[in-house]
Amino acid sequence: MHRFLDLQLLNARDEAELTEAFLRVLRSGWFVLGPEVEAFEQEFAKACRVDHAVGVGNGLDALSLILKAYCQLGRLAKGAEVILPDNTFVATALAVNEAGCVPVLVEPEEHSFLIDPQRVEAAIGPNTGAIIAVHLYGRLADMDRLRTVADKHNLLLIEDAAQAHGAFDTSGRSVGALGDAASFSFFPVKNLGALGDAGAVTSDDPQLAEAVRCLRNYGSSEKYVHTVKGVNSRLDELQAAMLRVKLRRLDDDITARRTLAQRYLAEISNPLIELPQVGKPSTSHAWHLFVVRCAARDALQAHLQACGIPTLIHYPVPIHRQAAYKELSGQTFPITEQQAGEILSLPLYPEMPEALVEAVIEACNRFTGHVAAAKPKESSCL
């Protein structure tokens, strides 16, 4: 049985360099906030075409520290409302709460899955302080329209770029450089993944970057001197060293993802399966996930499983339906709820075996809306 994402295969490509990086850190005796973190921050900032990158413990911390830093700088009020899409991973909302702010959920656009600028503007109230644009599945939200809305209402515009490493807009601007600040996750399954938890904040704002640096380190910029109540969220030297190795492959890996996605788009042809509507140019999409829609999603997933094809659902339960957010359970989000019942992620990653690619296409095209009573012949399945 193939994996949805074969991390062992991907990491094996860099085993020699990863081992060398590990030994370099081990022998240095420096494991927290040292030269590897500093070098990765510089290299990642350059990759995102921004002035500053700050390494932190994970993607959730990256987003919450941005919001906390803006509160500290007086550019966001404690208790302010922050608008975000309902169909994102729960971490986006958790970061808002962690910063002492209030999440306000809005529907995504029906076919792009991305936060709807028109609904964002309709949700703005007297206590709104920021908009979080989630680049879901690796496709950029409409940052130009969101920027117009944010500027019109004097709001911060923050990117949740946890799934979009390597994406860029039609004018060539990179993800991480499109808002006032951006949060990244380097969880192992991401397009740029560490060998554990890791994250980063990017921005062209030196005050924001310095505030995040202070907050991540117990609120301290000088040892044993604590100017604010901070946290411990420091990207460690080992993960920074691993990420430096993997960052060198990012462009090639995104190109490989785009090539596979274009093949799916060209060769999967089944009226029961709605393919991603990515707009033009689709080449700017980072393709962290290839998400299709199907009214008979559960039957499609079972059919693919019978063919040896692993799939996942990102995400089956919207934020407003989570027990942790029971205070939002009375709200209705019909687009989000319909999407949650229809979406299915197909495997897509660099170095994906050709046999699996062909099997995905063939099995999708053979789907009739029902689960096959018997497993298909070996020639049609993995």
C-alpha positions as MATLAB code, in Angstrom:
seq = 'MHRFLDLQLLNARDEAELTEAFLRVLRSGWFVLGPEVEAFEQEFAKACRVDHAVGVGNGLDALSLILKAYCQLGRLAKGAEVILPDNTFVATALAVNEAGCVPVLVEPEEHSFLIDPQRVEAAIGPNTGAIIAVHLYGRLADMDRLRTVADKHNLLLIEDAAQAHGAFDTSGRSVGALGDAASFSFFPVKNLGALGDAGAVTSDDPQLAEAVRCLRNYGSSEKYVHTVKGVNSRLDELQAAMLRVKLRRLDDDITARRTLAQRYLAEISNPLIELPQVGKPSTSHAWHLFVVRCAARDALQAHLQACGIPTLIHYPVPIHRQAAYKELSGQTFPITEQQAGEILSLPLYPEMPEALVEAVIEACNRFTGHVAAAKPKESSCL';
ca = [
       0.000    0.000    0.000;
       1.395    3.350   -0.990;
       1.467    6.279    1.415;
      -0.432    9.526    0.859;
       2.936   11.255    1.259;
       6.133    9.222    1.353;
       8.384   11.229    3.671;
      10.926    8.440    3.879;
      11.366    8.601    0.119;
      11.667   12.395    0.123;
      14.103   12.540    3.027;
      16.246    9.759    1.535;
      17.180   12.137   -1.307;
      18.997   14.382    1.173;
      20.192   11.785    3.658;
      23.887   12.512    3.178;
      23.446   16.283    3.506;
      21.015   15.947    6.414;
      23.466   13.681    8.206;
      26.282   16.141    7.571;
      24.143   18.984    8.919;
      23.225   16.948   12.004;
      26.854   16.168   12.749;
      27.824   19.810   12.213;
      25.334   20.914   14.865;
      26.155   18.012   17.199;
      29.860   18.790   17.109;
      29.325   22.514   17.511;
      27.754   22.143   20.961;
      25.356   25.005   20.140;
      21.705   23.912   19.970;
      19.455   26.964   20.520;
      19.463   30.334   18.693;
      22.859   29.945   17.134;
      24.484   30.272   13.705;
      22.227   27.718   11.981;
      19.066   29.623   12.959;
      20.612   32.919   11.927;
      21.703   31.500    8.570;
      18.317   29.897    7.890;
      16.506   33.126    8.751;
      18.635   34.989    6.225;
      18.199   32.337    3.545;
      14.441   32.019    4.055;
      13.977   35.799    4.023;
      15.828   35.911    0.714;
      13.668   33.090   -0.680;
      10.506   34.984    0.302;
      11.957   38.319   -0.893;
      11.416   40.025    2.441;
      13.721   41.875    4.809;
      13.121   39.730    7.883;
      12.454   36.108    8.825;
      12.229   34.976   12.437;
      12.404   31.277   13.285;
       9.960   30.012   15.913;
       8.807   26.703   17.355;
       5.907   25.924   15.008;
       3.325   27.421   12.673;
       0.729   28.061   15.374;
       3.247   30.068   17.380;
       4.288   31.970   14.262;
       0.753   33.269   13.765;
      -0.007   33.918   17.428;
       3.307   35.746   17.911;
       2.522   38.037   14.977;
      -0.748   39.002   16.619;
       0.852   39.348   20.062;
       3.604   41.505   18.601;
       1.086   43.813   16.948;
      -0.734   44.099   20.290;
       2.551   44.916   21.994;
       3.321   47.551   19.370;
      -0.102   49.139   19.846;
      -1.231   48.320   16.314;
      -3.816   45.771   17.393;
      -5.999   46.036   20.463;
      -6.373   43.171   22.913;
      -9.815   41.711   22.337;
      -9.930   42.924   18.745;
     -11.817   40.869   16.186;
      -9.763   39.054   13.566;
     -11.470   37.809   10.399;
     -10.484   34.395    9.015;
     -12.042   31.643    6.871;
     -14.127   28.931    8.511;
     -12.713   26.164    6.292;
      -9.112   26.462    7.442;
      -7.265   24.235    9.918;
      -8.227   25.047   13.503;
      -4.737   26.417   14.274;
      -5.614   29.674   12.506;
      -8.424   30.336   14.978;
      -6.418   29.041   17.949;
      -3.679   31.588   17.225;
      -6.224   34.392   17.390;
      -7.466   33.214   20.774;
      -3.927   32.684   22.026;
      -3.191   36.348   21.294;
      -6.219   37.470   23.285;
      -8.257   38.390   20.225;
     -11.612   37.163   18.903;
     -11.934   35.038   15.738;
     -14.669   36.048   13.293;
     -15.389   33.365   10.709;
     -16.414   33.958    7.104;
     -17.256   31.702    4.192;
     -14.745   30.905    1.444;
     -15.356   31.395   -2.236;
     -17.312   28.408   -3.484;
     -14.871   27.004   -6.029;
     -11.443   28.311   -5.015;
     -11.813   27.361   -1.308;
     -10.123   30.683   -0.497;
     -11.334   33.434    1.821;
     -13.901   35.630    0.062;
     -12.905   39.348    0.081;
     -16.518   40.411   -0.369;
     -17.615   38.454    2.699;
     -14.604   39.755    4.598;
     -15.695   43.331    4.037;
     -19.269   42.491    5.044;
     -17.969   41.054    8.344;
     -15.988   44.149    9.344;
     -17.292   45.881   12.446;
     -16.148   48.568   14.883;
     -13.891   46.105   16.748;
     -12.225   44.523   13.714;
      -8.454   44.838   13.785;
      -7.039   42.361   11.279;
      -7.687   39.956    8.416;
      -5.927   36.596    8.141;
      -5.674   35.414    4.538;
      -5.147   31.650    4.504;
      -3.419   30.377    1.372;
      -5.312   27.108    1.598;
      -3.931   24.017   -0.171;
      -1.059   26.130   -1.547;
      -3.026   28.622   -3.648;
      -2.700   32.308   -2.885;
      -5.728   34.156   -1.577;
      -6.732   37.265   -3.560;
      -4.265   39.530   -1.806;
      -4.866   42.536   -4.055;
      -8.573   42.673   -3.203;
      -7.897   41.920    0.448;
      -5.253   44.665    0.548;
      -7.799   47.122   -0.810;
     -10.295   46.107    1.879;
      -7.667   46.221    4.628;
      -6.414   49.665    3.627;
      -9.945   51.037    3.276;
     -10.753   50.045    6.866;
      -7.247   50.536    8.337;
      -6.793   46.842    9.146;
      -3.733   44.619    9.370;
      -3.457   41.983    6.639;
      -1.693   38.808    7.739;
      -0.852   35.749    5.645;
      -1.295   32.236    6.988;
       1.184   30.677    4.590;
       1.481   27.298    6.319;
       0.618   25.448    3.088;
       1.989   27.808    0.452;
       5.793   27.652    0.486;
       6.920   28.381   -3.052;
       3.757   30.092   -4.310;
       3.832   33.504   -5.980;
       1.309   35.890   -7.483;
       0.862   36.927  -11.107;
       3.354   39.782  -10.734;
       6.014   37.467   -9.313;
       5.683   38.494   -5.670;
       6.398   35.619   -3.295;
       4.180   34.257   -0.586;
       5.315   35.734    2.713;
       5.747   39.168    1.169;
       2.133   39.945    0.294;
       0.753   41.165    3.613;
       1.991   43.068    6.642;
       3.419   39.815    8.015;
       3.190   36.102    7.303;
       3.322   32.902    9.331;
       4.840   29.649    8.064;
       4.752   26.111    9.372;
       7.578   23.680    8.648;
       5.700   20.641    9.952;
       7.237   17.602    8.211;
       4.434   17.201    5.621;
       4.683   20.779    4.331;
       6.265   21.704    1.007;
       9.250   22.817    3.081;
       9.194   20.449    6.025;
      11.526   20.039    8.967;
      12.157   16.758   10.771;
       9.867   17.904   13.584;
       7.935   21.023   14.521;
       9.227   24.374   13.311;
       7.890   27.684   12.011;
       8.790   31.201   10.954;
       7.468   34.737   10.658;
       8.303   36.901    7.649;
       7.841   40.645    7.231;
       9.415   43.800    5.832;
       8.595   45.556    9.128;
      11.702   45.749   11.378;
       9.639   46.642   14.462;
       7.384   43.635   14.015;
      10.362   41.328   13.450;
      12.153   42.591   16.546;
       9.009   42.246   18.657;
       8.588   38.622   17.540;
      12.265   37.889   18.264;
      11.783   39.204   21.775;
       8.501   37.410   22.409;
       9.792   34.018   21.201;
      12.603   34.139   23.767;
      10.751   34.694   27.054;
      10.227   38.362   26.206;
      13.956   38.977   26.279;
      16.401   40.607   23.886;
      19.171   40.583   26.476;
      19.921   37.600   28.701;
      18.027   37.757   32.014;
      16.405   41.050   31.035;
      12.718   40.550   30.216;
      10.908   43.576   28.850;
       7.582   41.844   28.058;
       5.816   38.632   29.028;
       7.009   36.309   26.297;
       7.012   32.590   25.550;
       9.511   29.883   24.701;
       9.129   29.335   20.965;
      12.586   29.147   19.461;
      13.514   27.366   16.257;
      16.300   25.052   17.384;
      19.635   24.672   15.658;
      19.016   21.108   14.495;
      15.758   21.921   12.729;
      17.274   25.072   11.222;
      20.144   23.000    9.843;
      17.722   20.465    8.360;
      15.637   23.241    6.810;
      18.702   24.849    5.246;
      19.342   21.588    3.381;
      15.730   21.232    2.267;
      15.327   24.870    1.255;
      17.795   24.269   -1.586;
      15.309   21.816   -3.130;
      12.175   23.907   -2.671;
      12.003   25.447   -6.150;
      12.584   22.106   -7.866;
      10.047   20.396   -5.617;
       7.396   23.015   -6.363;
       8.077   22.586  -10.083;
       7.568   18.827   -9.661;
       4.306   19.418   -7.799;
       3.069   21.726  -10.565;
       3.958   19.180  -13.214;
       1.986   16.457  -11.439;
      -0.952   18.775  -10.837;
      -1.067   19.750  -14.498;
      -1.155   16.084  -15.390;
      -4.080   15.444  -13.040;
      -5.898   18.472  -14.460;
      -5.335   17.291  -18.017;
      -5.969   13.550  -17.602;
      -8.634   13.166  -14.906;
     -11.925   13.511  -16.713;
     -14.992   12.367  -14.821;
     -18.187   14.447  -14.515;
     -18.642   13.125  -10.987;
     -15.337   14.644   -9.861;
     -14.831   18.411   -9.782;
     -11.170   19.291  -10.246;
      -9.530   22.315   -8.598;
     -10.393   25.601  -10.290;
      -7.101   27.391   -9.950;
      -7.463   30.386  -12.249;
      -4.639   31.702  -14.367;
      -1.793   31.204  -14.233;
      -2.136   27.904  -12.402;
       1.662   27.672  -12.414;
       1.802   30.077   -9.439;
       0.033   27.537   -7.220;
       2.336   25.712   -4.768;
       0.143   22.559   -4.851;
       0.610   21.528   -1.243;
      -2.600   19.540   -1.730;
      -4.618   18.485   -4.770;
      -8.207   18.697   -3.563;
     -11.162   17.520   -5.650;
     -14.889   17.693   -4.894;
     -17.402   14.890   -5.290;
     -21.018   14.696   -4.126;
     -20.374   10.997   -3.444;
     -17.083   11.701   -1.669;
     -17.216    8.748    0.737;
     -17.885    6.351   -2.134;
     -15.032    7.883   -4.122;
     -12.662    7.527   -1.184;
     -13.694    3.895   -0.688;
     -13.276    3.218   -4.413;
      -9.775    4.687   -4.409;
      -8.864    2.798   -1.268;
      -9.962   -0.439   -2.946;
      -7.534    0.438   -5.715;
      -4.699    0.884   -3.229;
      -4.751    4.678   -3.491;
      -4.442    6.596   -0.201;
      -6.465    9.794    0.231;
      -7.138   12.266    3.048;
      -9.796   14.850    3.896;
      -8.548   18.373    4.674;
     -10.627   19.219    6.736;
     -13.748   17.179    7.584;
     -15.040   19.355   10.461;
     -15.258   23.160   10.036;
     -14.110   25.361   12.910;
     -17.648   26.362   13.882;
     -18.530   22.679   14.321;
     -15.589   21.903   16.601;
     -16.372   21.287   20.273;
     -13.601   23.723   21.176;
     -15.629   26.461   19.468;
     -19.069   25.598   20.766;
     -19.736   29.329   21.150;
     -19.826   29.508   17.347;
     -22.046   26.463   16.826;
     -25.152   28.570   16.301;
     -23.684   30.200   13.209;
     -24.387   28.792    9.754;
     -21.848   28.453    6.962;
     -23.528   26.464    4.167;
     -20.680   26.748    1.654;
     -18.111   25.561    4.172;
     -20.305   22.705    5.330;
     -21.014   21.535    1.785;
     -17.323   21.645    0.923;
     -16.438   19.684    4.073;
     -18.748   16.898    2.910;
     -17.382   16.781   -0.640;
     -13.629   17.479   -0.568;
     -10.989   14.788   -0.992;
      -7.220   15.181   -1.261;
      -5.439   13.018   -3.827;
      -1.777   12.096   -3.325;
       0.656   14.521   -4.945;
       4.314   14.974   -4.025;
       7.785   15.125   -5.640;
       9.237   11.730   -6.540;
       5.746   10.205   -6.514;
       5.984    6.807   -8.234;
       4.741    6.846  -11.816;
       2.640    3.756  -11.142;
       0.763    5.604   -8.411;
       0.208    8.665  -10.609;
      -1.240    6.499  -13.370;
      -3.359    4.553  -10.908;
      -4.862    7.744   -9.442;
      -5.846    8.995  -12.881;
      -7.230    5.648  -14.031;
      -9.176    4.999  -10.835;
     -10.698    8.479  -10.799;
     -11.817    8.104  -14.386;
     -13.386    4.706  -13.672;
     -15.413    5.926  -10.696;
     -19.157    5.482  -11.295;
     -20.530    6.910   -8.082;
     -20.612    3.580   -6.272;
     -18.138    1.448   -4.389;
     -17.037   -1.524   -6.432;
     -18.349   -4.826   -5.044;
     -15.009   -6.467   -5.666;
     -11.454   -5.227   -5.874;
     -10.536   -4.304   -9.488;
      -8.005   -6.309  -11.412;
      -4.377   -5.811  -10.502;
      -3.698   -4.111  -13.821;
      -6.175   -1.382  -12.907;
      -5.088   -0.989   -9.303;
      -1.951   -0.740   -7.227;
];
